[in-house]
């Protein structure tokens, strides 16, 4: 279990206890996943004792029957969870002086309630950087799950392309994708809201699907992903519905060239900012630099966005096992937007993508 690595970190960093509050992080360390909603869900790890999961009583049996083979303690809605956490901690150890917390996740109110049970303890140490670095390198088992999520995204693109017709709304196309993923592939959770953007809407990168209708001779942008056995996919494609104009075709081909160049350059030894520059320089030289308004990519794993960031100013050297997206975009307000995105893994031989939908400009025939 990954929880052994957390205990080793506690020993190396001279911390007594780690309070893990992010459900995704807990899943990474224990193999047990749940959404606690407003209730308390935590992993308590110790320098010199066995860890335990703390969760609502509703979920105790589920947690015990999961991959997790350690103790599970629960609480009723009528009970004070922080008092019960403190009681179980003190049964485990007398060393409660130095705590490490996820500063990127733990809310101020929960921090204050936890600290009220251990008023003389220090909660200044942050375990988040260690977790980021640990999750940065994916195992073969994790990569297999990411590949599975990528295959589901490829299926989703086919459904989406087939659903395009004159007058179809962006939301109806997105709905078809989500529905077919569920009934044909058993996908119960997308990694984020399925995005379909037609025409000028695609110039707003994170605008969700609207009631805007697809019209002839527009570019249509898809951004989508699924959760497969706890791991995410995230991929984008842009297609032409009807014959594209010369300008539409130009921005597509520039973006396509930039993405392919970055994929070919993504090898061990290049830095994150150097890789960003590979794509950005191509778009800039073509005259569209001002329309590439985000980083080249982000890490992917149990979260759809995680460490590292492939961005200017990040001198992280890329190594084997790192997984991230490569997604240059060109967004011209009032006209059109293009984004082409694949997530993949750095290997000794280069970058291997998890999605394989063709990236030559697809020109779809008009249909009513």
ABEGO torsion letter per residue (X at the ends): XAAAAAAAAAAAAGBABBBBABAAAAAAAAGBBBBAEABBBBBBBBAABBBBBBBBAAAAAAAAABABABBBBBBBAABBAAAAAAAAAAAABABAABBBBBAAABBAAAAAAAAAABAABBAABBAAAAAAAAAABBBAAAAAAAAAAAAAAAAAAAAAAAABBBGBBAAAAAAAAAAAAAAAAGBABBABBBBBBBEAAAABAABBBBABBBBBGBBBBBBBBBBBGGBBBBBBBBBBBEBBBAAAAAAAAAAAAAAAAAAAABBBGBBAAAAAAAAAAAAAAAGAAAABABBABBBBBABABBOBBBBBGBABBBBBGBBBBBBBBBBBBGABBBBBBBBBBBBAAEBBBABABBABBBBBBBBX
